[in-house]
Amino acid sequence: MADLLSKEKEDNLYQPLVKVIPLLSFEIGSVFLMSFCFRQFIGKADLSAGGLFWFLIGFGLFAVFSFLAALFVNGLQWSGLAAGLSVVAALAVFYDYFSTILVVFGILAFLIFIWGISQLRLESANSLKIRFLRLTKIFLPKIALGTAILLSLFSYFLFSSQSDFPVSFKNFQFLLKPNEKLVGVFIPDFSFQKPFQTALAGFLKKQLIAKVPSFESLSASVKETMAESAAEKGLTDLNKFLGVEINARDSADKVIYDSLAIKFNQLDERAKKWIITGVFVVLFLTIRALFVPINWLLSILLFLIYLFLLALNFASVKMESRGKEVLTI
């Protein structure tokens, strides 16, 4: 290991800073972009206005440049410095939430990034050939793990700082929208944008068909009256359950959101903390799961970028003793 570090230090002397510094700068800048866009679409309900898209762009750029820096820059101290500054850049966006727990998790993410860099270098040192896909398989999951920890922590702070329901109505609509067709299987012509009483009447109409054998033989006006009456009773029961009056003319998604927000605010602070912690865990697991397909896409993208950089002579492959391939810039 000492020989490897000594060799890295020697090789690093011959690496032009004009190539090293841009790689490391783009890595740090991209993680700042990722963190900033994440705060925008979580904190300001910018999911449906492109916030999610730009967050994914930022994450993709961070993964790409951190991998390229770990692959091409010989000096471990350079890559380690970039990893540390990347964590600082991510935390800087959330400066107003600065706390001990933020520092602790930031250090944890930094150590995970260093772990990924070290594993990539170890694999490169022990292999005669440059097995590119093997390197991405080793490195990218570490980046995803560290990023998932940071983003989950940021979400925890953003959610717990809000006085009402920890998900904005705009984001709630965004999350509900994909389920509209599923609900439509049970309620014909269902839409979350319809008035709540209309949507409830459509749902209860199917219940009346099952409970009242002669319901289908009734006239349309009678069936409509029965469904509306059942909906009014259901609305009354909901008002009693919530302890406040719900406006039946509001859209279905607004009533669902308000109902959840009311029940959430009726909980004690300890229960709220547990729910928000649950959101932290779910978000962490979701990010980890989403990275599985993204891993393959990034691997392909990185391989194409790698070939492009070789074609531009930004980097080259040298042959050392025993036919070992070594990347240099």
TORKOL-4160 file (C-alpha; in steps of 0.2 Angstrom, whole numbers, padded with zeros to 4 digits, m for minus):
329
<pt num="1" X="0000" Y="0000" Z="0000"/>
<pt num="2" X="0014" Y="0012" Z="0004"/>
<pt num="3" X="0022" Y="0008" Z="m0013"/>
<pt num="4" X="0006" Y="0012" Z="m0021"/>
<pt num="5" X="0004" Y="0029" Z="m0012"/>
<pt num="6" X="0022" Y="0033" Z="m0016"/>
<pt num="7" X="0019" Y="0029" Z="m0035"/>
<pt num="8" X="0004" Y="0040" Z="m0035"/>
<pt num="9" X="0013" Y="0054" Z="m0027"/>
<pt num="10" X="0027" Y="0052" Z="m0040"/>
<pt num="11" X="0015" Y="0051" Z="m0055"/>
<pt num="12" X="0005" Y="0066" Z="m0049"/>
<pt num="13" X="0020" Y="0077" Z="m0052"/>
<pt num="14" X="0018" Y="0075" Z="m0070"/>
<pt num="15" X="m0001" Y="0078" Z="m0071"/>
<pt num="16" X="m0005" Y="0095" Z="m0079"/>
<pt num="17" X="m0016" Y="0105" Z="m0067"/>
<pt num="18" X="m0025" Y="0112" Z="m0082"/>
<pt num="19" X="m0033" Y="0095" Z="m0083"/>
<pt num="20" X="m0034" Y="0091" Z="m0065"/>
<pt num="21" X="m0042" Y="0106" Z="m0058"/>
<pt num="22" X="m0057" Y="0107" Z="m0071"/>
<pt num="23" X="m0061" Y="0089" Z="m0067"/>
<pt num="24" X="m0061" Y="0092" Z="m0048"/>
<pt num="25" X="m0070" Y="0109" Z="m0050"/>
<pt num="26" X="m0084" Y="0102" Z="m0060"/>
<pt num="27" X="m0086" Y="0088" Z="m0047"/>
<pt num="28" X="m0088" Y="0101" Z="m0033"/>
<pt num="29" X="m0099" Y="0113" Z="m0044"/>
<pt num="30" X="m0111" Y="0098" Z="m0049"/>
<pt num="31" X="m0114" Y="0093" Z="m0031"/>
<pt num="32" X="m0118" Y="0111" Z="m0027"/>
<pt num="33" X="m0131" Y="0111" Z="m0041"/>
<pt num="34" X="m0138" Y="0095" Z="m0036"/>
<pt num="35" X="m0140" Y="0100" Z="m0018"/>
<pt num="36" X="m0148" Y="0117" Z="m0023"/>
<pt num="37" X="m0160" Y="0110" Z="m0035"/>
<pt num="38" X="m0165" Y="0097" Z="m0022"/>
<pt num="39" X="m0169" Y="0110" Z="m0010"/>
<pt num="40" X="m0179" Y="0119" Z="m0023"/>
<pt num="41" X="m0191" Y="0105" Z="m0027"/>
<pt num="42" X="m0192" Y="0099" Z="m0009"/>
<pt num="43" X="m0193" Y="0115" Z="0000"/>
<pt num="44" X="m0202" Y="0125" Z="m0013"/>
<pt num="45" X="m0214" Y="0112" Z="m0021"/>
<pt num="46" X="m0205" Y="0114" Z="m0038"/>
<pt num="47" X="m0207" Y="0095" Z="m0043"/>
<pt num="48" X="m0218" Y="0098" Z="m0058"/>
<pt num="49" X="m0209" Y="0114" Z="m0064"/>
<pt num="50" X="m0193" Y="0105" Z="m0068"/>
<pt num="51" X="m0185" Y="0105" Z="m0051"/>
<pt num="52" X="m0184" Y="0086" Z="m0051"/>
<pt num="53" X="m0176" Y="0086" Z="m0069"/>
<pt num="54" X="m0162" Y="0098" Z="m0064"/>
<pt num="55" X="m0159" Y="0089" Z="m0048"/>
<pt num="56" X="m0156" Y="0073" Z="m0058"/>
<pt num="57" X="m0145" Y="0082" Z="m0070"/>
<pt num="58" X="m0135" Y="0088" Z="m0055"/>
<pt num="59" X="m0134" Y="0071" Z="m0048"/>
<pt num="60" X="m0129" Y="0063" Z="m0064"/>
<pt num="61" X="m0115" Y="0076" Z="m0067"/>
<pt num="62" X="m0109" Y="0074" Z="m0049"/>
<pt num="63" X="m0108" Y="0055" Z="m0052"/>
<pt num="64" X="m0099" Y="0057" Z="m0069"/>
<pt num="65" X="m0086" Y="0070" Z="m0063"/>
<pt num="66" X="m0082" Y="0061" Z="m0047"/>
<pt num="67" X="m0079" Y="0045" Z="m0056"/>
<pt num="68" X="m0068" Y="0053" Z="m0069"/>
<pt num="69" X="m0058" Y="0062" Z="m0055"/>
<pt num="70" X="m0056" Y="0046" Z="m0046"/>
<pt num="71" X="m0051" Y="0037" Z="m0062"/>
<pt num="72" X="m0039" Y="0050" Z="m0070"/>
<pt num="73" X="m0032" Y="0060" Z="m0056"/>
<pt num="74" X="m0017" Y="0050" Z="m0048"/>
<pt num="75" X="m0015" Y="0059" Z="m0032"/>
<pt num="76" X="m0027" Y="0052" Z="m0018"/>
<pt num="77" X="m0025" Y="0069" Z="m0009"/>
<pt num="78" X="m0033" Y="0078" Z="m0024"/>
<pt num="79" X="m0048" Y="0066" Z="m0025"/>
<pt num="80" X="m0050" Y="0066" Z="m0007"/>
<pt num="81" X="m0049" Y="0085" Z="m0006"/>
<pt num="82" X="m0062" Y="0086" Z="m0020"/>
<pt num="83" X="m0073" Y="0073" Z="m0011"/>
<pt num="84" X="m0072" Y="0084" Z="0005"/>
<pt num="85" X="m0076" Y="0100" Z="m0004"/>
<pt num="86" X="m0090" Y="0091" Z="m0013"/>
<pt num="87" X="m0098" Y="0087" Z="0004"/>
<pt num="88" X="m0095" Y="0105" Z="0010"/>
<pt num="89" X="m0103" Y="0112" Z="m0006"/>
<pt num="90" X="m0118" Y="0101" Z="m0003"/>
<pt num="91" X="m0120" Y="0106" Z="0015"/>
<pt num="92" X="m0117" Y="0125" Z="0011"/>
<pt num="93" X="m0134" Y="0125" Z="0003"/>
<pt num="94" X="m0142" Y="0120" Z="0019"/>
<pt num="95" X="m0131" Y="0132" Z="0030"/>
<pt num="96" X="m0147" Y="0138" Z="0039"/>
<pt num="97" X="m0149" Y="0121" Z="0046"/>
<pt num="98" X="m0131" Y="0119" Z="0052"/>
<pt num="99" X="m0130" Y="0107" Z="0067"/>
<pt num="100" X="m0119" Y="0094" Z="0075"/>
<pt num="101" X="m0130" Y="0080" Z="0066"/>
<pt num="102" X="m0127" Y="0088" Z="0049"/>
<pt num="103" X="m0108" Y="0088" Z="0052"/>
<pt num="104" X="m0108" Y="0070" Z="0058"/>
<pt num="105" X="m0118" Y="0064" Z="0043"/>
<pt num="106" X="m0107" Y="0075" Z="0032"/>
<pt num="107" X="m0092" Y="0066" Z="0038"/>
<pt num="108" X="m0100" Y="0049" Z="0036"/>
<pt num="109" X="m0104" Y="0054" Z="0017"/>
<pt num="110" X="m0086" Y="0060" Z="0015"/>
<pt num="111" X="m0079" Y="0043" Z="0022"/>
<pt num="112" X="m0091" Y="0034" Z="0010"/>
<pt num="113" X="m0084" Y="0044" Z="m0005"/>
<pt num="114" X="m0066" Y="0041" Z="0000"/>
<pt num="115" X="m0070" Y="0022" Z="0002"/>
<pt num="116" X="m0077" Y="0022" Z="m0016"/>
<pt num="117" X="m0061" Y="0031" Z="m0022"/>
<pt num="118" X="m0050" Y="0019" Z="m0013"/>
<pt num="119" X="m0059" Y="0004" Z="m0019"/>
<pt num="120" X="m0058" Y="0010" Z="m0037"/>
<pt num="121" X="m0039" Y="0013" Z="m0035"/>
<pt num="122" X="m0036" Y="m0004" Z="m0027"/>
<pt num="123" X="m0045" Y="m0012" Z="m0041"/>
<pt num="124" X="m0035" Y="m0003" Z="m0054"/>
<pt num="125" X="m0019" Y="m0007" Z="m0045"/>
<pt num="126" X="m0023" Y="m0025" Z="m0044"/>
<pt num="127" X="m0029" Y="m0028" Z="m0062"/>
<pt num="128" X="m0018" Y="m0029" Z="m0078"/>
<pt num="129" X="m0032" Y="m0023" Z="m0089"/>
<pt num="130" X="m0043" Y="m0008" Z="m0087"/>
<pt num="131" X="m0060" Y="m0016" Z="m0083"/>
<pt num="132" X="m0071" Y="m0001" Z="m0085"/>
<pt num="133" X="m0088" Y="m0008" Z="m0081"/>
<pt num="134" X="m0080" Y="m0017" Z="m0066"/>
<pt num="135" X="m0074" Y="0000" Z="m0060"/>
<pt num="136" X="m0091" Y="0008" Z="m0062"/>
<pt num="137" X="m0099" Y="m0006" Z="m0052"/>
<pt num="138" X="m0087" Y="m0004" Z="m0038"/>
<pt num="139" X="m0087" Y="0015" Z="m0037"/>
<pt num="140" X="m0105" Y="0021" Z="m0042"/>
<pt num="141" X="m0114" Y="0012" Z="m0028"/>
<pt num="142" X="m0103" Y="0021" Z="m0015"/>
<pt num="143" X="m0108" Y="0038" Z="m0023"/>
<pt num="144" X="m0126" Y="0033" Z="m0022"/>
<pt num="145" X="m0125" Y="0028" Z="m0004"/>
<pt num="146" X="m0116" Y="0044" Z="0002"/>
<pt num="147" X="m0128" Y="0055" Z="m0009"/>
<pt num="148" X="m0143" Y="0045" Z="m0002"/>
<pt num="149" X="m0138" Y="0049" Z="0016"/>
<pt num="150" X="m0135" Y="0067" Z="0013"/>
<pt num="151" X="m0152" Y="0070" Z="0003"/>
<pt num="152" X="m0162" Y="0060" Z="0016"/>
<pt num="153" X="m0154" Y="0071" Z="0030"/>
<pt num="154" X="m0158" Y="0087" Z="0020"/>
<pt num="155" X="m0176" Y="0081" Z="0018"/>
<pt num="156" X="m0178" Y="0077" Z="0037"/>
<pt num="157" X="m0173" Y="0095" Z="0041"/>
<pt num="158" X="m0184" Y="0103" Z="0027"/>
<pt num="159" X="m0199" Y="0092" Z="0033"/>
<pt num="160" X="m0197" Y="0095" Z="0051"/>
<pt num="161" X="m0195" Y="0113" Z="0050"/>
<pt num="162" X="m0212" Y="0115" Z="0043"/>
<pt num="163" X="m0226" Y="0119" Z="0055"/>
<pt num="164" X="m0240" Y="0110" Z="0045"/>
<pt num="165" X="m0240" Y="0094" Z="0035"/>
<pt num="166" X="m0222" Y="0090" Z="0029"/>
<pt num="167" X="m0227" Y="0089" Z="0011"/>
<pt num="168" X="m0233" Y="0104" Z="0001"/>
<pt num="169" X="m0249" Y="0103" Z="m0009"/>
<pt num="170" X="m0241" Y="0105" Z="m0025"/>
<pt num="171" X="m0229" Y="0090" Z="m0022"/>
<pt num="172" X="m0244" Y="0080" Z="m0015"/>
<pt num="173" X="m0253" Y="0083" Z="m0031"/>
<pt num="174" X="m0238" Y="0077" Z="m0041"/>
<pt num="175" X="m0237" Y="0061" Z="m0031"/>
<pt num="176" X="m0256" Y="0058" Z="m0032"/>
<pt num="177" X="m0257" Y="0060" Z="m0051"/>
<pt num="178" X="m0249" Y="0043" Z="m0056"/>
<pt num="179" X="m0263" Y="0034" Z="m0045"/>
<pt num="180" X="m0277" Y="0043" Z="m0054"/>
<pt num="181" X="m0279" Y="0029" Z="m0067"/>
<pt num="182" X="m0278" Y="0015" Z="m0053"/>
<pt num="183" X="m0292" Y="0024" Z="m0044"/>
<pt num="184" X="m0302" Y="0025" Z="m0060"/>
<pt num="185" X="m0303" Y="0006" Z="m0061"/>
<pt num="186" X="m0314" Y="0007" Z="m0046"/>
<pt num="187" X="m0323" Y="0024" Z="m0049"/>
<pt num="188" X="m0327" Y="0027" Z="m0067"/>
<pt num="189" X="m0322" Y="0044" Z="m0074"/>
<pt num="190" X="m0313" Y="0048" Z="m0058"/>
<pt num="191" X="m0302" Y="0063" Z="m0057"/>
<pt num="192" X="m0293" Y="0071" Z="m0042"/>
<pt num="193" X="m0298" Y="0088" Z="m0049"/>
<pt num="194" X="m0316" Y="0085" Z="m0047"/>
<pt num="195" X="m0326" Y="0091" Z="m0032"/>
<pt num="196" X="m0324" Y="0079" Z="m0017"/>
<pt num="197" X="m0342" Y="0076" Z="m0015"/>
<pt num="198" X="m0344" Y="0071" Z="m0034"/>
<pt num="199" X="m0329" Y="0059" Z="m0032"/>
<pt num="200" X="m0336" Y="0052" Z="m0016"/>
<pt num="201" X="m0353" Y="0050" Z="m0024"/>
<pt num="202" X="m0345" Y="0040" Z="m0038"/>
<pt num="203" X="m0337" Y="0029" Z="m0026"/>
<pt num="204" X="m0352" Y="0026" Z="m0015"/>
<pt num="205" X="m0363" Y="0023" Z="m0031"/>
<pt num="206" X="m0353" Y="0006" Z="m0033"/>
<pt num="207" X="m0356" Y="0002" Z="m0015"/>
<pt num="208" X="m0375" Y="0005" Z="m0017"/>
<pt num="209" X="m0375" Y="m0007" Z="m0032"/>
<pt num="210" X="m0368" Y="m0020" Z="m0021"/>
<pt num="211" X="m0379" Y="m0017" Z="m0006"/>
<pt num="212" X="m0396" Y="m0013" Z="m0015"/>
<pt num="213" X="m0401" Y="m0026" Z="m0027"/>
<pt num="214" X="m0414" Y="m0015" Z="m0036"/>
<pt num="215" X="m0402" Y="0000" Z="m0037"/>
<pt num="216" X="m0398" Y="m0003" Z="m0056"/>
<pt num="217" X="m0417" Y="m0004" Z="m0060"/>
<pt num="218" X="m0420" Y="0013" Z="m0052"/>
<pt num="219" X="m0421" Y="0029" Z="m0063"/>
<pt num="220" X="m0405" Y="0039" Z="m0066"/>
<pt num="221" X="m0412" Y="0054" Z="m0055"/>
<pt num="222" X="m0416" Y="0042" Z="m0040"/>
<pt num="223" X="m0399" Y="0034" Z="m0041"/>
<pt num="224" X="m0390" Y="0051" Z="m0042"/>
<pt num="225" X="m0400" Y="0057" Z="m0027"/>
<pt num="226" X="m0396" Y="0041" Z="m0017"/>
<pt num="227" X="m0378" Y="0043" Z="m0021"/>
<pt num="228" X="m0378" Y="0061" Z="m0016"/>
<pt num="229" X="m0386" Y="0058" Z="0000"/>
<pt num="230" X="m0374" Y="0044" Z="0004"/>
<pt num="231" X="m0360" Y="0056" Z="0000"/>
<pt num="232" X="m0367" Y="0069" Z="0011"/>
<pt num="233" X="m0367" Y="0057" Z="0025"/>
<pt num="234" X="m0350" Y="0051" Z="0022"/>
<pt num="235" X="m0344" Y="0069" Z="0022"/>
<pt num="236" X="m0353" Y="0072" Z="0039"/>
<pt num="237" X="m0344" Y="0057" Z="0046"/>
<pt num="238" X="m0327" Y="0064" Z="0039"/>
<pt num="239" X="m0330" Y="0081" Z="0047"/>
<pt num="240" X="m0334" Y="0072" Z="0064"/>
<pt num="241" X="m0318" Y="0062" Z="0062"/>
<pt num="242" X="m0307" Y="0077" Z="0058"/>
<pt num="243" X="m0315" Y="0089" Z="0071"/>
<pt num="244" X="m0317" Y="0102" Z="0057"/>
<pt num="245" X="m0328" Y="0106" Z="0042"/>
<pt num="246" X="m0322" Y="0101" Z="0025"/>
<pt num="247" X="m0328" Y="0110" Z="0010"/>
<pt num="248" X="m0336" Y="0097" Z="m0001"/>
<pt num="249" X="m0334" Y="0109" Z="m0016"/>
<pt num="250" X="m0315" Y="0108" Z="m0015"/>
<pt num="251" X="m0306" Y="0096" Z="m0027"/>
<pt num="252" X="m0304" Y="0078" Z="m0021"/>
<pt num="253" X="m0285" Y="0080" Z="m0019"/>
<pt num="254" X="m0287" Y="0096" Z="m0009"/>
<pt num="255" X="m0298" Y="0087" Z="0003"/>
<pt num="256" X="m0287" Y="0072" Z="0005"/>
<pt num="257" X="m0272" Y="0083" Z="0008"/>
<pt num="258" X="m0281" Y="0094" Z="0020"/>
<pt num="259" X="m0288" Y="0079" Z="0030"/>
<pt num="260" X="m0270" Y="0072" Z="0031"/>
<pt num="261" X="m0263" Y="0089" Z="0036"/>
<pt num="262" X="m0276" Y="0091" Z="0050"/>
<pt num="263" X="m0273" Y="0073" Z="0057"/>
<pt num="264" X="m0255" Y="0076" Z="0057"/>
<pt num="265" X="m0256" Y="0092" Z="0066"/>
<pt num="266" X="m0267" Y="0084" Z="0079"/>
<pt num="267" X="m0253" Y="0072" Z="0084"/>
<pt num="268" X="m0241" Y="0076" Z="0098"/>
<pt num="269" X="m0223" Y="0081" Z="0094"/>
<pt num="270" X="m0216" Y="0064" Z="0097"/>
<pt num="271" X="m0227" Y="0056" Z="0085"/>
<pt num="272" X="m0223" Y="0069" Z="0072"/>
<pt num="273" X="m0205" Y="0066" Z="0074"/>
<pt num="274" X="m0207" Y="0047" Z="0071"/>
<pt num="275" X="m0217" Y="0050" Z="0055"/>
<pt num="276" X="m0204" Y="0062" Z="0049"/>
<pt num="277" X="m0190" Y="0050" Z="0053"/>
<pt num="278" X="m0200" Y="0037" Z="0043"/>
<pt num="279" X="m0200" Y="0049" Z="0029"/>
<pt num="280" X="m0181" Y="0050" Z="0030"/>
<pt num="281" X="m0180" Y="0031" Z="0030"/>
<pt num="282" X="m0192" Y="0029" Z="0015"/>
<pt num="283" X="m0183" Y="0042" Z="0005"/>
<pt num="284" X="m0166" Y="0034" Z="0009"/>
<pt num="285" X="m0172" Y="0017" Z="0003"/>
<pt num="286" X="m0181" Y="0025" Z="m0012"/>
<pt num="287" X="m0165" Y="0034" Z="m0018"/>
<pt num="288" X="m0155" Y="0018" Z="m0016"/>
<pt num="289" X="m0168" Y="0008" Z="m0026"/>
<pt num="290" X="m0169" Y="0021" Z="m0039"/>
<pt num="291" X="m0151" Y="0020" Z="m0042"/>
<pt num="292" X="m0151" Y="0002" Z="m0048"/>
<pt num="293" X="m0157" Y="0006" Z="m0065"/>
<pt num="294" X="m0148" Y="0023" Z="m0065"/>
<pt num="295" X="m0132" Y="0014" Z="m0062"/>
<pt num="296" X="m0133" Y="0005" Z="m0079"/>
<pt num="297" X="m0137" Y="0021" Z="m0088"/>
<pt num="298" X="m0122" Y="0030" Z="m0079"/>
<pt num="299" X="m0111" Y="0016" Z="m0083"/>
<pt num="300" X="m0115" Y="0017" Z="m0102"/>
<pt num="301" X="m0113" Y="0036" Z="m0102"/>
<pt num="302" X="m0097" Y="0035" Z="m0093"/>
<pt num="303" X="m0090" Y="0022" Z="m0105"/>
<pt num="304" X="m0094" Y="0034" Z="m0119"/>
<pt num="305" X="m0087" Y="0049" Z="m0111"/>
<pt num="306" X="m0071" Y="0038" Z="m0107"/>
<pt num="307" X="m0069" Y="0034" Z="m0126"/>
<pt num="308" X="m0072" Y="0052" Z="m0131"/>
<pt num="309" X="m0059" Y="0058" Z="m0119"/>
<pt num="310" X="m0046" Y="0045" Z="m0126"/>
<pt num="311" X="m0051" Y="0051" Z="m0143"/>
<pt num="312" X="m0047" Y="0069" Z="m0139"/>
<pt num="313" X="m0031" Y="0064" Z="m0131"/>
<pt num="314" X="m0037" Y="0071" Z="m0114"/>
<pt num="315" X="m0031" Y="0054" Z="m0107"/>
<pt num="316" X="m0021" Y="0040" Z="m0113"/>
<pt num="317" X="m0018" Y="0022" Z="m0109"/>
<pt num="318" X="0001" Y="0017" Z="m0106"/>
<pt num="319" X="0008" Y="0000" Z="m0106"/>
<pt num="320" X="0019" Y="m0004" Z="m0091"/>
<pt num="321" X="0029" Y="m0020" Z="m0086"/>
<pt num="322" X="0020" Y="m0036" Z="m0087"/>
<pt num="323" X="0007" Y="m0029" Z="m0100"/>
<pt num="324" X="m0001" Y="m0018" Z="m0086"/>
<pt num="325" X="m0013" Y="m0004" Z="m0093"/>
<pt num="326" X="m0011" Y="0013" Z="m0084"/>
<pt num="327" X="m0022" Y="0028" Z="m0087"/>
<pt num="328" X="m0014" Y="0045" Z="m0088"/>
<pt num="329" X="m0019" Y="0063" Z="m0092"/>
